[in-house]
Amino acid sequence: MITGQTKVFGIIGYPVAHSLSPAMHNAAFSAIGYPGVYVPFPVSKDLLAQAVVGLKALGVGGVSVTVPHKVAVMDFLDTIDPLATRIGAVNTIVVRDGRLEGTNTDWLGAVRALEEATDLKGKKAVVLGAGGAARAVVFGLLEAGSRVVVLNRTVAKAEALAEELGTEAGSLEDINRLSADILIQTTTVGMDEDRSPVPATVLSRFQVVMDIVYSPLKTRLLREAEAAGCRIVDGLAMLVYQGAAQFELWTGQRAPIEIMRQAALRALR
Ligand code: ATR
């Protein structure tokens, strides 16, 4: 029930109508009896500054930040933690004592999702893609003690990312001569189309395959990886774990992971 004591949270993005985060966070609030509500804030680029400053004025407790604002929002915050600065993107704002604190939980979401399938320390991982999502994933893997090779269609982008974070790079075609413990797909290929960025024949050279695309939940890559005998991790797991980390920052309480996953799954269907 919403009362005068209800704390408001939300998601700033454009568009946000299809976000699974409201379902996920509201289910979590009600599961632990926290007096919170989480709402969509569709904010266009030209109104981002006003929206973010307005969070303080309205007493909002915190927000998730999504496409296209994760980088631009950094200009309007009071503090940004060193991890988010290194990743170069903020996906979480905590409003504490009237100050806007930016952080990033995407990297932790990737790490925790992968840890459901494997230890990461000392493992070798191949990351497909060099966009914003790849940055958080590569950072997370390095934090967790894995070695990483970044492969991208545009090799220069993979090289720039790898150099900045201190790792190796190559082209997408290099997948044909590489093997590793873990393969993580961060490109937009497979999103609402039944395509995989790599040939199915290479997949048996990996033990664990994760796709950060979650619509559809089982992408072509994940189906082919399963058929090749790999353990698979879907993109919903990363979404849930990055959300769980946000929930814990905002409420100071342990996130009910399974309830969040079930709520996100229901919202996806
Ligand atoms: P995000 O922030 O979600 O990572 P992005 O920054 O736009 O999105 O990055 C999209 C990624 O998907 C990039 O690595 C892009 O490769 P390029 O750098 O070569 O553009 C990759 N990508 C998109 N369409 C692709 C395709 N058809 N084949 C291979 N890679 C593709």
Residues whose N, C-alpha, C, O or C-beta is under 5 A from the ligand:
A	BS01	ATR	G129 A130 G131 G132 A133 A134 N152 R153 T154 K157 T186 T187 T188 V189
